Amino acid sequence: MPGAWATERSRRETRRVWLLLALFGVSILTGALAARLGWLSSGHGAVAGLGVVALALIAFRSAEQASVEAIGWVRGSRAEREVGIELERLRGEGMLVLHDLELDHGGNVDHLVCGRTGAYVVETKLRRYEERHLRQAKREASWAHERLRVWVTPVICLATRDDSPYRRQGVWVMGRAHLVDWLRAGRGTPVDPQRARQALDD
């Protein structure tokens, strides 16, 4: 299913947020109980109290950061699902469409499409991309090339934008609205979908 890898990452980050918030709550309750019982009046108690406060602050800051990452993964998984639904239209036209292919060195290929117009890896981004994403898309294309033994074109799809297709550093970049038609019109080396599937399964 498209977006499954990103969805799992979002779940892991969400669990991390709840664990950190639980640690924050326990720290606050421990500090409040210690103050009520008068344990903080001694020198050692004061040091321990400061340690509890520090732990609570670290847990809260970490939870804040993890929540930002979790939200990013949730949005990313939604974008991958939307792009995946668009790409599924090509399956009915005889093309091979795969999602969430695991890479040998970790990570995944969001989408792979191959058939009569060539072979393509599609990296989905919500609205923008960075230089490192261009390198990432090219690495994914190289990984697919080693298995399919044909040229694989790297693509970045911006799920919430309408950019017309353009090429940057060997990677095609475009908005979601243009992706399917652009793949239909591709001029790559034709790939037999069944053989491609077998090659990827080996």
N, C-alpha and C positions, 0 to 999 in steps of 0.2 A: 504494500500500500504506500502511495506517495506520502512523504512526511513522517513515516513511522520512526525513523532514526531521530529526527528532531523532536518528535513528540516524546520519545523516551528520555531524551536529554532534558526536556522541560519538566518532566515528572521528577527526574532525579534532583534538579535544581529546586523544585518546589518542596520536595521532602527535606532538602538541606535547609531551606528557609524556615520550615516549621521546627526542625530540630534546634536551630540557632535561637529561634524565638522562645522555645521551651527552656533552653539554657539561660536565656536572659531572664525569663520569669522566675526560674528557680533561684538565680543569683539575687534578684530583688527580694524575693520572699525570705531567703536565708539572711540577707542583710537586715531586713525589717525585724525578723525574729531575734537575731543577735542583739539588735539595739533594744528591743523590748525587754529582753532578759538581762540586760546590763553587761553583756559579754564584751562590749566595745570600750568599756571604761578603762581597762588595763592597757598597758603598752602593747602587749602581744595582740590583744583584741583589736586595738586600733589598726595595727598593721594588717591583721586578717581582714578587717572591715574594708580597708583600702583595696586589698586584693580582690575582694568580692565585687566592689564597685568597678574596678578595672575589668574584671571578667565580664560583668554585665555590659559595660560599654563596648568591649571588643565583640561580644556576641551580637549586640544590636547593630553595630556598624557592619559586621559580616553578613547579618541577615538582610540589611539594606542592599548591600552589593549583590548578594545572591538573588534577591527579588528582582533586581534589574535584569540580571542574566536570565532568570526564569521567564520573565515577560518577553525578552528577546527571542528565546527559543519557542515560546508559544506562538508568537507572531510569525516566526520563521516556518514553523510546521504548518501553520494555516496557509501561508504563501505557497509552500511546496504542494500542499493538497490541491490548491486552486490551479496551479500550473499543471499538476499531474492530471487533473480532470480534463484540461484542454488537450493535453498530449494523447489521452486515451482515444480521442477522435481518430487518430492516425492508426490505431490498432485495427479498426474496422476497415481500413484501406490497405491492409496487408502488411503493415510495417510492425517491426518488433518494438515494443515500448516497455521498458523496465524501470523500476524505481528502487531507490535505496540499496544500491549495490555496495557491499562492503569492500573497502580497499585493504590490501595486504598490510599496509603500514598504519592502519587506523583511519578513521573517518569513513566517508561514503561518497558515492556518486549519486546526486539527487535523482537524475533521470538519464537514461540512455535510449536513444532512438536510432534505428537503422532499418534500411530497406532499399527501395529502388533509387532514392535520391542521395544515398550515402550513409555515413555513420556519424553520430553527434552525441556528445555529452552535454547536458544542460545543468548548470549550477544556478539555483534559484536564490535571488536576493530580494528582500522586501521592497526597498526603494533606491538604495545606493550600493555602490561597491567600492572597494579599495584596491590598491595595487596588488596586495597579497592575494586577493580573490582572482585576479588575472592569472597569477602564477599557479594558484590552486586549480583553476579550470584546465590549464595546460598540463599539469601533472595528471589530472584525471583522464584527459584525452590520451596521454602517453600510456597510462595503465590499460585503457581499453584497446589502444593500438597493438600492444604486445599480445593481447588475446585474440583480437579479430584479424590481425595481420593486414589491415587496411588503414588508410588515413582516417583519423577520427577528428572531427572539427569541434573545438571547444566553444561553448556558448554560455553567456550569462544572461539570464532572463530577470528583468526587474518587474516583479509581480504587480506593483501598484502604479507603474508609470506607463507612458504610451510612446516611449522613444522609438523612432524609426531605426531599423538595423544599421549599425555602424561597426567598424572594426577597430580594435585598439590592441596593440602589441600581440597580434595574432589571434585574438579572441573576439568573436562576434558578440555584441551587446545589443539588447533590444527590449522593448516593453512586451508584456504578456500578449497584448492584442495582435502583435505581428508574428508571434513565434510559430504557430502552426502553419500559416501560409508560407512563411519563409522556409520552413523545413520541407514543405511540399514542393517548393520550387528549387530545392537544392540541386547542385550539379556534381555531387561527389560520386565516388566509385560505388556502383550498386552492390548491395550486400544481401546475401540470401538470409532471411530472418531465422530459418530453422538452423542453418549452420552456425550462425552467430550465437544463437541460444546454446547450442552444444558447446561451442568454444568458451563461452562464459561460464558454463556449468563445470567444465573440466578443471 
